């Protein structure tokens, strides 16, 4: 691995625009930007001298609020981040340990838990990058190194346990970050110690034994641990060999898909792995940690199946559990989500009765603390250094990349303008001014999704050139001044047959769903951080008609705009009600085995993007239309 030309870009290099920026601004105006004002576990955290939670919650929050603040250049949030980080660094223990002191403390204290250290160090590395304090002699970098030394001493005396044992790869992220800057021998020793003491994720996925719905809680079944564990194989390969094989990433993904995969791109877990039935649901922490695992691996393994998976999660599972103002979230989202109510007759194995309502802290507060990293880290990994003097897109969103901030590249910028995935056109402008030599300006690498049949690229006024789906297309020219590339990714509705042969309908990376009319009822709490139940006001138990003899299955997408003028898409369909399909254990029962025998009258309906729904059915029973 040549660390100078491969990896993620420093925080602050990528500036998001358009819909993604508006999403980040909404997040900053919602729970993320105000949690410290009223939620005791942050407001009164032991990490800033308070008497409340002294474990993982403040580090989780900082791991998301640091990139959010600096990506938006939000002065209010930056002041909050600087105050928090300043306090933590001011109160670093003499031996380098970070965080609250306890009555019995020291390098071998039995009550010292390394796991929160893993999280706060991820926040500190981002802070160090954006503040240019990421080298020897700077306060933040030296504090990170001292903390790693303290962890090394501690786990030599008391090996990893529980969460830290399962999530050891999160500390490997920081070790690799430091190793790029200083190849210190003891860092390698710490990495080896982590790997030897940590849970064996390679054996876990290669000899996977959790093939059905989990009936009891264990660390190795835990959905978030598995989402974090996806990166363990690849990052260890990176440490040991300098490369990441496709199998190290796709093996765990394929295994989890086979037994627990969901149509929205993630796998089920409530809190433990829960099978493929589309009403089991997935914890929000697992969604953001799955994305983070993929974001850490994609710079080193460009297989388009990985970026395809990231897009499916980003455009479906990431937005779905939030209200539009991001003042409320779900602990668990369901692909088939017929209602969101508190019920003692619940489908979950371990979650409480309120796990799928929208609110401040449904079921448990870990997601309230950890949900913040999803969008900011996405914004900062839209493009990565991919080796061989190239920048590669990870997914397509409106943004600009400052080449000035990327070591080894000349002056200039890359700007992306698009309404993808609502629209198929992506315009990429490379501006090098008068500094135009191929040796200094990077090649551009563009992943072409597997579904993008008929994809084309045009530049310099030429005719569109066909591209091959499932490949990374490299553009390497002598850039001159300002040049534009126009990428076109055609999107047609397509089907996946899933649980009980139910159908999921996609267009591009987006999953589509039937959305019943919703009734939102205030349950508890103060506005704006209230808890809400959601019930259907129209039928949810619907089967969709498909023309199985037609190449397009009788489906045609319509491009529309929202009332706010945002681009949107809908898919008109014909449907019939399935009256035998009912609620069981507070959730939609398993979909009837398809194809069903059509009964009753046929009606018109519209499928909408999964991400825009509060209630939805996205694994639909179907019948054949003549």
VOGU-3710 file (C-alpha; in Angstrom, 3 decimals, decimal comma):
1> xxxxxxxxxx> 0,000/0,000/0,000  1,314/3,449/-0,955  -0,323/5,523/1,774  0,451/8,780/-0,064  -1,822/7,908/-2,985  -4,440/5,558/-1,521  -7,097/6,175/1,111  -9,776/8,598/2,214  -9,290/12,328/1,730  -8,645/14,643/4,695
11> xxxxxxxxxx> -11,750/16,070/6,345  -12,535/19,389/4,659  -11,322/18,398/1,183  -14,860/17,676/-0,091  -17,598/20,327/0,041  -21,149/18,986/-0,481  -23,820/20,929/-2,345  -27,428/20,515/-3,327  -29,610/17,907/-1,703  -26,797/16,398/0,363
21> xxxxxxxxxx> -25,854/19,770/1,832  -29,487/20,499/2,653  -29,662/17,122/4,393  -26,598/18,006/6,491  -28,067/21,418/7,323  -31,293/19,732/8,402  -29,268/17,380/10,581  -27,409/20,298/12,195  -30,735/22,031/12,905  -32,210/18,830/14,383
31> xxxxxxxxxx> -31,179/16,429/17,119  -27,511/16,302/16,123  -26,942/20,006/16,583  -28,932/20,363/19,799  -28,575/17,098/21,694  -25,930/18,619/23,985  -28,464/21,204/25,165  -31,009/18,881/26,772  -30,161/15,144/26,626  -28,540/14,309/29,984
41> xxxxxxxxxx> -26,128/11,706/28,573  -24,503/14,427/26,464  -25,339/17,614/28,381  -24,072/16,175/31,668  -21,577/13,686/30,255  -18,690/12,503/32,372  -16,465/13,279/29,380  -16,835/17,002/30,158  -16,899/16,679/33,931  -20,586/15,867/34,455
51> xxxxxxxxxx> -22,205/13,079/36,435  -24,096/11,340/33,599  -22,894/8,681/31,141  -19,109/8,267/31,170  -18,943/5,433/28,669  -19,637/5,464/24,883  -22,359/8,045/24,291  -20,382/11,287/24,175  -17,631/9,705/22,026  -20,307/8,415/19,626
61> xxxxxxxxxx> -21,862/11,875/19,374  -18,495/13,547/18,775  -17,595/10,996/16,090  -20,487/12,412/14,057  -20,623/16,030/15,179  -16,939/16,703/14,352  -17,320/15,970/10,606  -20,784/17,594/10,557  -19,477/20,856/12,021  -16,449/21,194/9,777
71> xxxxxxxxxx> -18,098/19,939/6,593  -20,742/22,650/6,943  -18,224/25,178/8,315  -20,886/25,815/10,958  -19,380/28,273/13,449  -21,831/27,375/16,218  -21,070/23,664/15,983  -17,333/24,258/15,548  -17,286/26,229/18,802  -19,042/23,339/20,560
81> xxxxxxxxxx> -16,614/20,785/19,109  -13,564/22,839/20,077  -14,844/23,250/23,631  -15,494/19,509/24,015  -12,234/18,375/22,429  -10,327/20,991/24,396  -11,741/19,718/27,686  -10,966/16,093/26,809  -7,378/16,871/25,843  -6,884/19,144/28,861
91> xxxxxxxxxx> -7,945/16,280/31,136  -6,000/13,459/29,492  -4,579/11,145/32,175  -0,877/11,214/32,903  -0,441/7,810/31,274  -2,338/8,935/28,152  -5,774/7,426/28,846  -8,656/9,629/27,703  -11,930/10,364/29,422  -13,387/10,373/32,905
101> xxxxxxxxxx> -11,344/9,265/35,870  -12,731/6,671/38,260  -12,066/5,976/41,965  -9,760/3,106/41,055  -7,671/4,146/38,076  -4,359/3,392/36,421  -2,845/1,303/33,613  -4,115/-2,022/34,989  -7,357/-0,829/36,617  -10,038/-3,513/36,117
111> xxxxxxxxxx> -12,752/-0,890/35,532  -11,003/0,679/32,534  -12,910/-0,238/29,361  -10,951/0,338/26,120  -14,055/0,403/23,899  -14,946/4,130/24,367  -11,290/4,945/23,670  -11,672/3,372/20,219  -14,540/5,764/19,412  -13,076/8,985/20,774
121> xxxxxxxxxx> -9,863/8,363/18,844  -11,836/8,248/15,578  -13,299/11,652/16,450  -9,848/12,999/17,337  -8,246/11,861/14,072  -10,908/13,765/12,115  -10,400/16,823/14,323  -6,630/16,599/13,841  -6,953/16,460/10,044  -9,217/19,449/9,682
131> xxxxxxxxxx> -7,169/21,500/12,177  -3,869/20,487/10,552  -2,787/18,962/13,870  -2,047/15,546/12,395  1,726/15,417/12,750  4,303/14,921/15,474  4,561/17,963/17,747  0,934/19,051/17,389  -1,267/18,786/20,443  -4,024/16,579/19,024
141> xxxxxxxxxx> -1,713/14,143/17,245  0,533/13,740/20,287  -2,532/13,116/22,473  -3,698/10,402/20,059  -0,293/8,705/20,194  -0,226/8,850/24,004  -3,717/7,345/24,149  -2,671/4,476/21,896  0,344/3,841/24,122  -1,957/3,743/27,168
151> xxxxxxxxxx> -4,267/1,252/25,454  -1,292/-0,890/24,477  -0,115/-1,039/28,091  -3,616/-1,648/29,427  -4,582/-4,551/27,162  -1,204/-6,146/27,798  -2,274/-6,326/31,453  -5,986/-6,907/30,898  -6,958/-8,348/27,496  -9,883/-7,047/25,450
161> xxxxxxxxxx> -13,355/-8,074/26,588  -17,007/-7,659/25,561  -17,514/-4,703/23,195  -13,851/-3,924/22,689  -13,133/-7,555/21,871  -15,881/-7,543/19,220  -15,032/-4,097/17,836  -11,240/-4,157/17,778  -11,150/-3,155/14,094  -12,343/0,332/15,064
171> xxxxxxxxxx> -9,048/0,905/16,856  -7,182/-0,557/13,893  -8,592/2,382/11,877  -6,706/4,812/14,142  -3,548/2,675/14,144  -3,502/2,685/10,328  -4,081/6,464/10,361  -1,078/6,982/12,648  1,013/4,459/10,738  0,680/6,584/7,597
181> xxxxxxxxxx> 2,338/9,418/9,491  4,876/7,502/11,593  5,731/3,808/11,031  6,402/3,169/14,737  7,253/-0,400/15,710  5,053/-0,374/18,787  2,026/0,513/16,619  2,522/-2,780/14,791  2,807/-4,533/18,150  -0,468/-2,938/19,269
191> xxxxxxxxxx> -2,179/-4,021/16,057  -0,957/-7,598/16,518  -2,154/-7,579/20,105  -5,584/-6,304/19,048  -5,882/-8,983/16,392  -4,812/-11,772/18,737  -7,136/-10,688/21,562  -10,062/-9,654/19,349  -12,939/-11,736/18,092  -12,053/-13,891/15,076
201> xxxxxxxxxx> -14,280/-12,346/12,402  -12,669/-14,336/9,597  -13,717/-17,652/11,165  -17,081/-16,130/12,086  -17,956/-15,422/8,450  -16,199/-18,402/6,877  -17,901/-20,873/9,251  -21,081/-18,901/9,759  -23,476/-20,666/12,109  -26,176/-18,026/12,730
211> xxxxxxxxxx> -28,402/-18,993/9,845  -31,804/-18,439/11,456  -33,493/-15,840/13,641  -31,565/-15,466/16,898  -33,536/-16,400/19,986  -30,975/-15,148/22,503  -28,581/-12,220/22,846  -24,854/-12,826/22,362  -21,991/-10,590/21,239  -21,329/-12,628/18,089
221> xxxxxxxxxx> -24,983/-12,421/17,008  -25,267/-8,681/17,714  -26,251/-6,797/14,566  -23,993/-3,774/15,202  -21,007/-5,959/16,014  -21,516/-7,739/12,691  -21,797/-4,415/10,832  -18,513/-3,312/12,410  -16,971/-6,726/11,854  -17,429/-6,442/8,077
231> xxxxxxxxxx> -14,355/-4,201/7,939  -12,203/-6,390/10,205  -11,093/-8,854/7,506  -10,223/-6,176/4,975  -8,449/-3,821/7,370  -6,377/-6,654/8,775  -5,377/-7,655/5,238  -4,469/-4,019/4,628  -2,295/-3,951/7,741  -0,636/-7,303/7,021
241> xxxxxxxxxx> -0,230/-7,195/3,232  -0,956/-3,650/2,047  -3,914/-4,781/-0,070  -7,579/-5,686/0,409  -8,970/-8,641/-1,559  -12,536/-8,560/-2,926  -13,299/-11,712/-0,917  -12,420/-9,981/2,374  -15,252/-7,503/1,775  -17,778/-9,405/-0,311
251> xxxxxxxxxx> -17,537/-12,654/1,670  -19,080/-11,177/4,847  -21,628/-9,176/2,825  -22,771/-12,236/0,851  -22,985/-14,380/3,991  -25,128/-11,861/5,856  -27,305/-11,339/2,764  -27,909/-15,059/2,383  -29,349/-15,549/5,850  -30,406/-12,086/7,060
261> xxxxxxxxxx> -30,413/-9,752/4,032  -33,068/-7,078/3,621  -34,272/-5,295/0,495  -32,970/-1,907/1,719  -29,356/-3,096/1,530  -28,712/-3,944/5,178  -29,291/-7,109/7,198  -31,766/-7,683/9,999  -31,024/-7,390/13,692  -33,303/-6,531/16,586
271> xxxxxxxxxx> -30,749/-6,469/18,365  -29,363/-9,788/17,166  -29,415/-11,305/13,686  -33,041/-12,010/12,874  -33,452/-13,734/9,502  -34,770/-12,512/6,146  -38,411/-11,884/7,054  -39,018/-8,218/6,076  -40,807/-7,181/9,280  -37,978/-8,051/11,699
281> xxxxxxxxxx> -36,179/-4,759/11,225  -32,648/-3,406/11,587  -31,125/-1,214/14,275  -30,051/2,284/13,158  -26,585/1,864/14,696  -26,048/-1,081/12,352  -26,947/1,065/9,335  -24,399/3,810/10,057  -21,713/1,324/11,097  -22,256/-0,777/7,956
291> xxxxxxxxxx> -21,730/2,366/5,893  -18,609/3,253/7,848  -17,187/-0,230/7,252  -17,749/0,112/3,507  -16,309/3,640/3,468  -13,132/2,410/5,149  -12,670/-0,425/2,650  -13,625/1,163/-0,674  -10,393/3,169/-1,162  -8,465/-0,108/-1,204
301> xxxxxxxxxx> -10,911/-2,386/-3,023  -12,749/-0,833/-6,001  -15,020/-3,774/-6,838  -18,237/-2,120/-8,030  -20,353/-4,585/-6,070  -19,127/-2,820/-2,933  -20,001/0,679/-4,145  -23,348/-0,685/-5,387  -24,028/-1,918/-1,866  -23,019/1,384/-0,328
311> xxxxxxxxxx> -25,466/3,184/-2,628  -28,317/0,846/-1,744  -27,770/1,537/1,953  -27,231/5,301/1,457  -30,349/5,911/-0,610  -32,683/3,613/1,336  -31,738/2,409/4,806  -29,895/5,573/5,911  -32,698/8,147/5,431  -35,683/5,918/6,245
321> xxxxxxxxxx> -35,514/5,870/10,095  -35,475/9,686/10,411  -38,312/12,181/10,325  -37,896/14,811/7,624  -36,661/17,396/10,168  -34,298/14,863/11,815  -35,672/15,629/15,277  -36,821/12,016/15,686  -35,520/8,601/14,691  -36,345/4,926/15,020
331> xxxxxxxxxx> -34,248/2,392/16,851  -35,424/-0,245/14,364  -36,701/0,296/10,805  -38,610/-2,408/8,935  -38,744/-3,035/5,193  -42,405/-3,978/5,644  -43,442/-1,389/8,224  -47,227/-1,472/8,532  -47,365/0,440/11,813  -45,072/2,073/14,366
341> xxxxxxxxxx> -46,731/1,649/17,749  -45,913/0,642/21,305  -47,128/-2,915/21,699  -46,436/-5,636/24,235  -47,086/-8,276/21,545  -43,901/-7,540/19,621  -41,996/-9,337/16,915  -38,532/-8,569/18,279  -36,323/-11,033/20,093  -34,764/-8,591/22,569
351> xxxxxxxxxx> -36,009/-5,086/21,742  -38,618/-3,294/23,822  -42,177/-2,479/22,802  -41,284/1,011/21,518  -38,350/0,053/19,262  -39,898/1,173/15,963  -41,668/4,396/17,015  -40,116/7,704/15,988  -38,649/9,666/18,859  -35,752/10,930/20,922
361> xxxxxxxxxx> -34,631/7,684/22,556  -36,846/4,763/21,503  -35,867/1,495/23,199  -32,277/2,484/24,070  -30,065/5,542/23,741  -27,141/4,106/21,748  -28,695/5,129/18,415  -29,506/8,577/19,795  -25,765/8,921/20,405  -24,415/7,114/17,319
371> xxxxxxxxxx> -26,737/8,103/14,453  -24,895/11,364/13,675  -21,974/9,929/11,682  -23,984/8,624/8,700  -24,362/11,661/6,455  -21,192/13,619/7,418  -18,877/10,656/6,834  -20,669/9,909/3,564  -20,049/13,492/2,420  -16,358/13,111/3,179
381> xxxxxxxxxx> -15,924/9,829/1,312  -17,722/10,739/-1,935  -14,277/10,624/-3,577  -11,176/8,700/-2,480  -7,538/8,374/-3,494  -7,439/5,079/-5,324  -3,758/4,650/-6,139  -1,992/5,060/-9,481  -2,467/8,825/-9,226  -6,257/8,759/-9,434
391> xxxxxxxxxx> -9,337/9,992/-7,634  -12,283/7,610/-7,682  -15,914/8,441/-7,075  -17,557/6,251/-4,431  -21,060/7,483/-5,215  -22,440/10,464/-7,096  -23,650/13,519/-5,208  -23,304/17,263/-5,789  -19,974/18,340/-4,335  -16,582/19,863/-5,051
401> xxxxxxxxxx> -13,190/18,332/-4,321  -10,262/20,671/-3,707  -7,186/19,174/-5,349  -5,054/21,730/-3,505  -5,684/19,783/-0,291  -4,610/16,424/-1,733  -0,899/15,690/-1,424  0,781/14,984/-4,757  -1,899/16,613/-6,909  -1,760/19,984/-8,631
411> xxxxxxxxxx> -4,008/22,962/-8,118  -7,611/22,761/-9,191  -10,940/21,192/-8,341  -13,471/18,589/-9,350  -17,122/19,605/-9,166  -20,094/17,257/-9,474  -23,580/18,507/-10,402  -26,423/16,011/-10,364  -29,846/15,044/-9,055  -28,774/11,388/-8,951
421> xxxxxxxxxx> -30,407/8,985/-8,169  -33,648/10,791/-8,990  -32,160/11,626/-12,384  -29,642/9,796/-14,560  -27,302/12,603/-15,637  -24,102/13,424/-13,735  -21,937/16,376/-14,808  -18,336/16,364/-13,610  -16,252/19,484/-14,152  -12,471/19,281/-13,816
431> xxxxxxxxxx> -10,935/22,736/-13,421  -7,143/22,891/-13,506  -6,777/26,498/-14,660  -3,364/26,881/-16,258  -1,807/24,020/-14,261  -2,408/21,225/-16,753  -0,104/18,233/-16,862  -1,122/14,626/-16,536  1,687/14,043/-14,059  0,101/16,371/-11,511
441> xxxxxxxxxx> -3,646/16,320/-12,209  -5,240/12,990/-11,297  -6,999/10,524/-13,469  -10,725/10,258/-12,741  -12,232/6,842/-11,997  -15,987/6,356/-12,288  -17,787/3,239/-10,971  -20,537/2,091/-13,342  -23,256/0,287/-11,365  -24,198/-3,244/-12,364
451> xxxxxxxxxx> -27,765/-2,181/-13,150  -26,711/0,692/-15,516  -27,300/-0,963/-18,898  -26,713/1,588/-21,644  -24,431/3,836/-19,551  -22,470/6,417/-21,540  -19,799/9,067/-21,027  -19,121/12,096/-23,201  -16,463/14,815/-22,980  -14,872/17,522/-25,104
461> xxxxxxxxxx> -17,961/17,717/-27,288  -17,610/14,159/-28,478  -20,300/11,542/-28,985  -21,358/9,541/-25,905  -19,189/6,464/-25,488  -20,747/3,248/-24,142  -19,567/2,017/-20,746  -19,668/-1,468/-19,276  -21,859/-1,967/-16,172  -20,016/-3,366/-13,171
471> xxxxxxxxxx> -16,673/-1,797/-14,090  -14,638/1,231/-13,034  -14,058/3,523/-16,013  -10,794/5,454/-15,918  -10,456/8,848/-17,602  -6,830/9,862/-18,012  -6,144/12,814/-20,293  -4,012/15,936/-20,426  -6,533/18,147/-18,646  -6,741/21,650/-20,146
481> xxxxxxxxxx> -8,349/24,540/-18,287  -11,946/23,602/-17,487  -13,300/20,348/-18,875  -16,678/18,684/-18,423  -17,578/15,009/-18,399  -21,224/14,009/-18,778  -22,034/10,585/-17,356  -25,415/9,040/-18,083  -26,646/6,090/-16,001  -29,998/4,871/-17,411
491> xxxxxxxxxx> -32,412/3,559/-14,805  -35,251/1,176/-15,523  -37,481/-0,545/-12,963  -36,185/-3,993/-12,079  -37,270/-6,759/-9,732  -35,758/-8,863/-6,958  -37,659/-11,875/-5,641  -37,224/-12,231/-1,909  -38,886/-13,752/1,183  -41,803/-16,045/0,237
501> xxxxxxxxxx> -41,099/-15,002/-3,370  -42,353/-11,495/-2,633  -41,073/-8,853/-5,018  -38,989/-5,738/-4,362  -38,961/-3,089/-7,082  -35,917/-0,901/-7,729  -34,951/1,915/-10,049  -31,222/2,566/-9,991  -30,085/2,200/-6,378  -33,491/3,201/-5,005
511> xxxxxxxxxx> -35,992/0,778/-3,533  -39,670/1,607/-4,074  -42,536/0,934/-1,701  -46,267/1,145/-1,273  -46,968/3,878/1,295  -50,346/3,850/3,050  -51,720/7,182/4,228  -50,171/7,857/7,643  -51,640/9,124/10,913  -48,974/10,514/13,261
521> xxxxxxxxxx> -49,962/10,665/16,943  -47,953/12,443/19,610  -47,064/9,912/22,304  -44,852/11,728/24,798  -42,096/14,291/25,174  -41,652/17,966/24,426  -41,632/19,499/20,974  -39,524/19,291/18,875  -37,864/16,178/20,360  -41,088/14,223/20,863
531> xxxxxxxxxx> -42,019/10,565/20,458  -44,578/9,606/17,799  -46,657/6,581/16,875  -47,655/6,094/13,231  -50,692/4,120/12,049  -52,042/3,433/8,562  -55,212/5,186/7,413  -55,503/3,159/4,186  -54,891/-0,478/3,331  -51,295/-1,625/3,614
541> xxxxxxxxxx> -51,904/-5,321/2,806  -51,635/-5,004/-0,968  -50,396/-7,246/-3,788  -48,948/-5,761/-6,953  -49,742/-6,913/-10,474  -46,850/-7,805/-12,767  -46,772/-8,606/-16,478  -44,367/-11,497/-16,279  -44,326/-11,984/-20,073  -43,098/-8,431/-20,617
551> xxxxxxxxxx> -39,447/-7,374/-20,421  -40,430/-4,359/-18,278  -42,965/-6,363/-16,177  -45,553/-3,681/-16,986  -43,672/-1,088/-14,907  -42,684/2,404/-16,028  -41,193/5,078/-13,774  -42,401/8,678/-13,942  -40,057/11,546/-13,105  -41,843/14,215/-11,072
561> xxxxxxxxxx> -41,064/17,052/-8,668  -42,130/17,560/-5,056  -44,094/20,559/-3,794  -40,767/22,046/-2,742  -39,456/21,699/-6,287  -37,160/18,738/-5,567  -36,857/16,039/-8,255  -38,770/12,887/-7,441  -39,814/9,572/-9,028  -42,897/7,389/-8,770
571> xxxxxxxxxx> -43,953/4,084/-10,305  -47,687/3,592/-11,101  -48,906/0,038/-10,504  -52,086/-2,036/-10,454  -52,885/-3,671/-7,130  -55,347/-5,879/-5,274  -55,918/-6,118/-1,536  -54,767/-9,264/0,330  -57,314/-9,422/3,123  -55,741/-12,599/4,556
581> xxxxxxxxxx> -52,467/-10,733/5,163  -52,713/-9,313/8,675  -50,805/-7,929/11,634  -48,992/-10,498/13,778  -46,971/-9,640/16,897  -47,413/-5,936/16,246  -46,004/-6,077/12,703  -46,929/-7,119/9,179  -47,062/-10,909/9,030  -44,788/-12,664/6,535
591> xxxxxxxxxx> -46,002/-11,807/3,013  -48,220/-14,503/1,468  -46,393/-16,903/-0,827  -46,355/-15,454/-4,353  -47,696/-15,538/-6,938  -51,020/-15,202/-5,155  -54,418/-16,039/-6,619  -55,943/-12,632/-7,430  -59,215/-11,822/-5,691  -61,349/-8,726/-5,500
601> xxxxxxxxxx> -61,201/-5,600/-7,590  -58,054/-4,241/-9,179  -57,100/-0,644/-8,456  -54,450/1,928/-9,285  -51,687/2,719/-6,795  -48,313/4,438/-6,780  -44,975/3,220/-5,487  -42,710/5,895/-4,000  -39,076/5,926/-2,878  -38,593/3,837/0,267
611> xxxxxxxxxx> -36,533/6,637/1,800  -39,481/9,034/1,820  -41,870/6,839/3,784  -42,855/6,541/7,431  -44,961/3,444/6,790  -44,283/1,207/3,833  -44,449/-2,218/2,232  -41,378/-2,867/0,083  -41,453/-6,676/-0,196  -44,780/-7,094/-1,940
621> xxxxxx> -46,764/-10,208/-2,757  -47,621/-10,234/-6,442  -49,955/-11,729/-8,996  -49,600/-12,189/-12,721  -51,507/-9,797/-14,993  -52,693/-11,187/-18,323
//
